[in-house]
């Protein structure tokens, strides 16, 4: 986007010096936000929403793209309040709240996340999912209105010029980089 002449600003909490440098190399500015992703503290969420609204009011962006649960919800709410013309919500997965399980923390997360998603996605111009199952789940739960424009993409993508194909080694080894979530699946005898 920066190469095409757009002003790009990346806002996130605790941006390291290395990441800030990489963002500058890509042509983007970075801005710090107060945001704790793992917390359900409503006062912390209000502070994050205030910070984001202040940033939006200062920048006056034409497009706001948010991803992951809390930034997506707060971004859509702050963007709507700040009259951002285009709000894009990118859903990278359903996350902890919508995976199987009946633990109190999961149930509380789901009870909080569902109405907030519904509120945020109603304010989104476009909603992008990384797989059709998540799109179907959000639609079936009524989190995405039938009048909303949704798209499914094949993941986040990689830089195919940087990560060139290489021959497989004779003795392959495997590395999995992922987030592990406990899912209660029925076990067959």
C-alpha positions in Angstrom: 0.0 0.0 0.0 2.9 2.4 0.8 4.5 1.6 -2.5 1.3 2.7 -4.2 1.4 6.1 -2.5 -0.9 5.5 0.4 0.0 6.7 3.9 0.2 3.6 6.1 0.1 3.7 9.8 0.5 0.5 11.9 -0.9 0.8 15.4 -0.3 -1.8 18.1 0.9 -2.2 21.7 4.5 -2.6 22.6 6.1 -2.3 19.1 9.7 -3.4 19.4 12.6 -1.5 17.9 13.1 -4.2 15.3 9.5 -4.2 14.2 9.4 -0.4 14.2 12.4 -0.4 11.9 10.9 -3.1 9.6 7.7 -1.0 9.4 9.7 2.1 8.4 11.5 0.0 5.7 8.1 -1.0 4.3 7.1 2.7 4.3 4.7 2.6 7.3 4.6 4.7 10.4 4.1 3.0 13.7 2.0 4.2 16.6 1.8 2.8 20.1 -1.6 1.8 21.6 -2.5 0.7 25.1 -4.0 -2.7 24.6 -3.8 -5.9 26.5 -5.2 -8.7 24.4 -5.6 -11.4 27.1 -7.6 -9.3 29.5 -11.3 -9.0 30.0 -10.9 -5.9 32.2 -13.6 -3.5 31.0 -11.7 -0.4 32.3 -8.6 -1.4 30.3 -10.9 -1.9 27.2 -12.3 1.6 27.7 -8.8 3.0 27.9 -7.8 1.2 24.7 -11.0 2.5 23.0 -10.2 6.0 24.1 -6.7 5.8 22.8 -7.8 4.4 19.5 -10.5 7.1 19.1 -7.9 9.7 19.8 -5.6 8.3 17.2 -8.4 8.0 14.6 -9.4 11.6 15.3 -5.8 12.8 14.8 -5.2 10.8 11.7 -8.6 10.9 10.1 -8.0 7.7 8.0 -10.0 6.8 4.9 -9.6 3.1 5.7 -9.2 1.2 9.0 -8.2 -2.5 8.8 -8.3 -4.4 12.1 -7.6 -8.0 13.0 -7.7 -10.3 16.1 -10.6 -10.1 18.5 -10.0 -7.0 20.7 -8.4 -4.8 18.0 -11.2 -5.7 15.6 -14.0 -4.9 18.1 -12.4 -1.7 19.3 -11.3 -0.7 15.8 -14.8 -1.0 14.4 -16.4 0.9 17.3 -13.7 3.7 17.3 -13.8 3.9 13.5 -17.5 4.2 13.4 -17.5 6.9 16.0 -14.7 8.6 14.1 -16.7 8.5 10.8 -14.0 6.4 9.0 -15.5 5.7 5.6 -14.2 2.2 5.2 -13.8 -0.3 8.1 -12.4 -3.7 7.2 -12.5 -6.4 9.9 -10.2 -9.4 9.3 -11.1 -12.5 11.2 -8.1 -14.8 11.4 -9.8 -17.5 13.4 -12.6 -18.0 15.9 -10.3 -18.1 18.9 -10.7 -19.3 22.5 -14.3 -18.0 23.0 -15.8 -20.0 20.2 -13.9 -23.3 20.5 -15.6 -26.2 22.3 -15.6 -26.3 26.1 -17.7 -25.3 29.0 -15.1 -23.9 31.4 -16.3 -20.7 33.2 -13.6 -18.5 31.6 -14.5 -19.8 28.1 -18.3 -19.3 28.7 -17.6 -15.8 30.0 -15.4 -15.0 27.0 -18.1 -16.2 24.7 -20.8 -14.3 26.5 -18.7 -11.1 26.2 -17.3 -11.7 22.7 -20.5 -12.6 20.8 -22.4 -9.3 21.4 -19.3 -7.2 20.9 -18.5 -9.0 17.6 -22.1 -8.5 16.5 -21.9 -4.8 17.4 -18.5 -4.3 15.7 -19.3 -6.3 12.5 -22.5 -4.3 12.0 -20.2 -1.3 11.7 -17.8 -2.9 9.3 -17.9 -2.1 5.6 -16.3 -5.5 4.7 -15.5 -8.6 6.8 -12.7 -10.9 5.7 -12.4 -14.5 6.9 -9.5 -16.8 6.4 -11.6 -19.9 6.0 -15.2 -20.7 5.0 -16.0 -22.6 8.3 -15.4 -19.4 10.4 -17.6 -17.4 8.0 -20.4 -20.1 8.4 -20.0 -20.1 12.2 -20.2 -16.4 12.5 -23.2 -16.3 10.2 -25.0 -19.1 12.0 -24.5 -17.4 15.4 -25.9 -14.2 14.0 -22.6 -12.3 14.5 -22.5 -11.3 10.8 -25.7 -9.8 9.4 -26.9 -11.2 6.1 -26.6 -7.6 4.7 -22.8 -7.5 5.4 -20.2 -7.9 2.7 -18.0 -10.9 3.5 -15.0 -12.4 1.8 -13.0 -15.6 2.3 -9.3 -15.5 1.6 -6.7 -18.3 1.7 -4.9 -17.2 4.9 -2.5 -14.3 5.6 -0.2 -15.2 2.7 3.6 -15.1 2.5 6.2 -13.2 0.6 7.0 -15.7 -2.1 10.0 -13.7 -3.3 11.5 -13.8 0.2 10.6 -17.4 1.0 11.7 -19.2 -2.2 11.0 -22.9 -2.7 13.9 -25.2 -1.6 14.6 -28.9 -2.1 13.5 -31.1 0.7 16.3 -32.5 2.9 17.0 -36.3 2.8 16.0 -36.6 6.5 13.1 -34.1 7.0 12.3 -32.7 10.4 9.1 -30.8 11.2 8.4 -27.5 13.1 4.9 -26.4 13.9 4.4 -22.7 14.7 0.8 -22.4 16.0 -1.4 -21.5 18.8 -2.6 -24.5 20.7 -6.2 -24.5 21.9 -7.8 -27.2 24.0 -10.7 -28.7 22.1 -13.0 -31.3 23.7 -13.5 -33.9 20.9 -15.4 -37.2 21.4 -12.9 -40.1 21.4 -13.9 -43.1 19.4 -13.4 -46.5 21.1 
